[in-house]
Amino acid sequence: MKVKQISLYFILLLLITACNEDFDYSHEEPDKDQITAYLTVSAPSMRIPQKTRSGNVELEHETNIEEIVVLVLENTGDGFRYKYRTNGRSLSKGDEFYIFNALLSASDNPLKLYILANSKSYLNNISPEETEENIKKKINRAFTEEGIYTDFPMFGEVSLPNGITEEGETFRTALVRSIARVDVVNFAENFELTSVQLYRANNQIQIIPEALDDDKVTSPSIPDGAAAIINTPAQIVNGSSLMGGIYLPESAITPESNRREGATCVVIGGIYRGDTTPTYYRMDFVPDNKPELSGQVLRNHRYVFQIEKVLGPGWREPGEASTHDSSQAEVIIKEWNSDTMHMVFDGYHYLGVSTRHVHLDYHEGFSSTVEVDTDLDSYKVYWLNDNNERDPLGSEMNWGDTSVSPDGLFSMDVSPNGRTIKITSQIENQDPDPFTGSFRIEAGRMHVQVWIEQDIARSGARHIYLFSARVEEIGGFGSQILGVTQEARERTKHFVSKLNNKENFGPMGTIHFDGFLFGGRTDAEIPVTTANLFDVLHFPYPAEPSKTTAKTVYNWVKSSKNRVLIFHYDNTNLNAHLKTEFGLTTTQYKFSSVSPEEISAHLHPEAPEMIVNGPFGKVAEDMKMRIYDTTIGLITMEEAARHNITPVLVTQAEGNNPAGVVLGIDFKNQIVYCGDIDFYSKHLSTSHTGEAISESNAIEGNNADILMANLFAWIAKTVLAY
């Protein structure tokens, strides 16, 4: 056997490691033609400390390696099969990697080296000649309510297509952790975070993934027989964040039909607006805001739940929150492999961003957030010109500052704590080329440049297909259908004409696309295949879909961020199946002290800006819209808060009747909730105190026109967003 000359670098490594005690040999060590191989493995994020708002946290268990075992698989013609294992020897830690050597048996057959760190005690049930598929499935460890806070199991792979025959061969690979991490950061001023816990985590960890692609995974690997049954105790939070306190196994995408009660989720507890006791909120894993990935958790990924705003009190018990839809907390979920953060170092400090390229939709008001991580107490931000120099017309920005780029295309909001920079498009891009810009973050001697690109408008690219159940009373869009009452036709025709006016919604109109196309049925039933043809589903009063259709509608809107549901409600029994499916409770409300002509819903003082001051104008603060009659169903303010419904129009409390929402929007789930109001036009009665849609097909200057046009502008942008 020829001996390969060892390089000076590895002679130095031998000198460095010579004083370290070797690991004990396994009884499965090779017993013939022994040669020594030298390996360098990098553990994820070894250099980057984790910083919280209350200081640095020592998280050595995330990267530390105490022992390494190498499993050797050989392909002699019938696939790779396990031959033996060998202990890593002379393990030593450098600044950015670990080095060790291992005894291998010489072979010119293709080999795979499975490198397992901190996993030696889980290797006792594998036998010679087992396939690699079996080995992957057999090497598991339990995950219990106590969680995992010891040195984490890690895995890496070295492929040797020509085997190994020479002494002193050298190899390098990266290790990935076999678990994921959850961080929760609270930025909401009206909320005090007090606890974080997991619900329905898997009870087994598969240490070796099914596949690695460039040292990353794209799908979970879950042991056979694993069950999502682990609910962990609450981790108490002292401060505004929990960093490095929650770890969990991988989870698979959860089917929509079982997502509420079957998906792995995070439940946070906290004090809302100074309440005396905490309430609880569920937060779901929705990577990259893609509903089709809901429930998926991948190893070696860090999931950061950022609580931006809390709209009201949550559920009284954490278990109760865990079986309801995510609500209340407006959460941004950022997901990235720990080693993909864009970092720069100056030898003493670091500065990093989650991305160097911000991509914005062509719409005005489209935003994207850049995460910033540094161990310094401050940094400055500058707009750059075309030469990548500080733009002399731009201002210097510090933490908490807001600025518009000198060309007026983009705005920047630096959070008060410096952890995020939000970039927002200022105008809709109708140019033939993308809008571009850039800015630079400077911290000490370090700087990072970030580029911005806003897409061009796709004018005339497509229609928006709107399904409406065509009913006899309030708000159906099917005014062409025979049998619909005269009142129903009159109530909708003026608003439909506004939607069909290309100056409002058309290729060159205020909102650019090919316009709305309406479809529907004379009843409220819609099968799955039909629902999937539409972008907007509309169930007016009194549509009354069946339980089957209600489930279809729930799955339909939850499966895409580009769909919108409009859901009317009136008395407590109306649309009962839809309300049940969405976990909604309405309250019967009968006005008694005033006549029907005097009943109106008022604009809520915290109505969403995009609706009250949108592309079609601004709604007056004293705007009122008429309620249809004296008996209505309300979503109380507490119930609206619990279901993440932002109020637009509300009634005032009267006697024992509470204030409630008659027009509200769940922006997270793209649902418009509409009660018993004149949603689309003036009631045939001539006497009312609220405003009404105008009779022309133009968006006129009255509040009802502006409000409803802005609402449907949001609907259109939601459908067209990409």
Secondary structure, DSSP 8 states (H G I E B T S, - for coil): --B----HHHHHHHHHHTTS------TTS--SSEEEEEEEEE-TTSS--EEETTEEE--GGGT----EEEEEEEESSSSEEEEEEEE-EEEEE-SS-EEEEEEEE-BSS-EEEEEEES-GGG-TT--TT-BHHHHHHH-EEE--TT---SS--EEEEEEETT-B-SBT-EEEEE-EESSEEEEEEE--TTEEEEEEEEESEESEEESS-S--BTTB-SS----TT--EEE----EE--SSEEEEEEEE--B----GGGHHHHS-EEEEEEEETT-SS-EEEEEE--GGG-GGGTT-B-TTEEEEEEEEEE-S--BSSHHHHHTS---SEEEEEEEEETT-SEEEE-SS-EEEES-SEEEE-SSTT-EEEEEEEESSS--EEEEB-TTSSB-TTS--B-TT-EEE-TTSSEEEEE-TTSSEEEEEE-S---SSS-EEEEEEEEETTEEEEEEEEE----TTS--EEEEEE--SSB--S-TTSTTS-HHHHHHHHHHHHHHH-TTTBSTTSSB-SS-EEEEEESSS---HHHHTT-SEEEE-BT----HHHHHHHHHHHHT-TT-EEEEE--STTTTHHHHHHTT---EEEE--SS-GGG-EEEE-TT--HHHHEETTEE--TT-EEEBSSSEEEEEEHHHHHHTT-EEEEEE--BTTB--EEEEEEETTTTEEEE-SB--SS--SSS--SSB---SSSS--SSHHHHHHHHHHHHHHHHHH--
